[in-house]
Amino acid sequence: MDIDRLPIEGAFVVTPRQFADSRGVFLEFFRSDVFLGAAGHSLSLAQANCSVSAKGVMRGIHFASVPPGQAKYVTCLQGSVLDVTVDIRLGSPTFGQWEAVQLDTETRRAVYLTEGLGHVFLSLQDDSTVMYLCSEGYAPGREFGIDPFDPDIGISWPDVDITLSDKDRQAPSLAEVRELGLLPDYQRCLDFVQTLA
């Protein structure tokens, strides 16, 4: 596995080594020792999610209050998605910045994003199947959304017809979420990650 850190602290891309023969392909999707070396702590697996999306379906920008937040290890098992990490941590040197990585069945890459970061993806093909390993389970009282088209974030989306859930379509802007006091604090996120084993 190769690890490439994204410019946003706490986010990285994992590119597995693939072994193909007449039977198909084998790869290691996740290895705890490699993850520990990259993140500095183990990934506590509390929930695994799978979504199947038609082309143009967008899910996010989603985030959770820290602590405990929700770290995610995300890959695409079928199809292709544009996976975007957004730094929404107040006080972060990369606050408001985003990084996009295409996840697909050619590279079979995965993206890790630590607690306190925002996450959104856009399905680029029908039946795109995304698997997420999550450090915490779903808790609606501490999970929030931000408008994925907020011009203050300025994500460059491909020119496709986009479908959003009602909840994501009505999500507030980054500035509105900030006004509500819901954004994670950068230093508090770093301090929380330091407590992880």
N, C-alpha and C positions, 0 to 999 in steps of 0.2 A: 504494500500500500504506500502511496505517496501522499504526503500532507502538504497542502499549500495554504498558507495563512492569507486571509483576506485583509484588506486595509483596515477594516473594522475590528477592533480588539475583541477577542472572544468568538470569532467566526473563522472557520476554515473549511476547505474542500478536501475530500478524501477521494483519490483515484485508485481503485483497486487494480491489481494485476489480474488479467483474465487468462485462463488456460482453456484453449479451444482444441477440440479433436472431433472425430467423426460422430461422437455422441452428442456434442453440443458445447456448452461453455460452463466452466466452474470458476468461481471467484469467492474471496472472503469479503463479505459486505461490511462486517464490523469485527474488530479485534480489540479486546479490552486493554491489552498491553500497549498497542499502538495509540489508542485513544488516550490512555493515561499519559503517555509521553508527550502528546500534543496539547492536551487540555490541562495537565497538571493535577487532575483528579479523575476518579472513576465516573462513569455515567450510571447514575442510579435509575434503573428502568422501572417506571411506575405504570406506564400505559403505552400500548402500541396501537397506532391508528392507521387505517388504510382508506384512501379515497379514490374513487374512479370518476373521472371527469371528461365530459365532452370537450371538443375543441372550443376554445374561447372562454371556458369557465375559469373565473378568477376566485381565489379563496384568500382573504386577508385584506388589509394588514392586521394581524392579530398579535396580541401580547398579553402577558400576565403580570400582576403586581409582584414585586420582589420585596421581602422574601415571601414565599419560596420561589416565585417565578416559574417558568417552565422552559428548560433547555430542550432543544430538538435536534435529532439526527435524522436527516431526511434524504430519501432516495426515490428514484422513479423506476418502478419494476416493469412498466410497459408504456410505450408511447414516448412523449417528450413534454417537459415543462420548463418554463423560465422561472427559476426560483430566486427570490429577492430577499435579502437581509437588509433591514433598515435600523440604523442606530437612533433610538428614541430616548436614550439615557441622558437626562439633564446633567450637564457638566462634562460630558464626554468630548474629547478633542475631535471626534468625527460625528458629533450630534447632527442629525438631519441628513446624513449621507447614506447612500444605499449601494449595494453590490449585487449584481445579477450573475447567476451561474445557470447554464443550461444543463438540466439533468435528463438523461435519456438512456436508451438501451444499447447505445453504441459505446459510450465511455463508462457507463454504469457508475458515475460519480455519486458521492453523497456530500451533503452540506451539514455542518454542525453550527448551531448558533446557541450561545450561552444565554443564561437568564437575563432578562431585561431588554433583549433585542426584539424588534418587530419582524414578522414573517408574512410573506405573501407569495403566491405562485399563480402563474397563468398556464393553463393547459394549451399546448401547441398542436395536439393531435387528439382525435376521438379516442376514448377509452384509456386515457393516460392514467396510470395507476401509481399513486404516490404512497409510500410507507413512511411513517414517522415513529421514531422511538422517542418517548417523552419522559423527562425526569420527574414530572408530577402529573397526576390525573386531572381530568377536566373539572374545573370548579367555576361555574358561571359567575359567582359573586366577585371573583378577582380577575376575570378575563375581559379584555376590551378590544376595540377596533379603532382603526384610523382610516380615513378615506384614501384608497390606493391611487387616486388621481389628484391628490393635494398638490397644487403647483409649488408649494414651498418645499416639498420633497422632490418633485420633478422626476419621477421614475419614467424612463423611456420604454414605453410598451410597444410591442409589435402591432402592426396595423391589421387587427382581426376584430371580428364582432365579439364583444365581451359580454358575458353573462355573469351577474353577481347575485348573491342572495339578497333578500330585502334588508337583512341586518347589515351586510357589508355596503350596500348601496346607500344606506342612511348613516354610515359611520361619520363622525365628526372629523374636522381637520386636525392636524398636529397642533396648531395654535389653540384650538378649542379644547383639546384633551389636556394641553398644558395648563390652560386657565382653570380647568376642573381639578387640577392637582393630581392627575392620574399617572403621569409619566414616571417611570423608574428613575431613581437618582444613580448616577454613574458610580460614585464612591460607595454607596450602599450596596450596589450590585457587586462591585469588586470585593468588598468586605464579606458579602455572603458567599461568593465563590471560594474565598479563602477558608471557609468553614467546611467545605466539602472534602470528603476523604477520597 
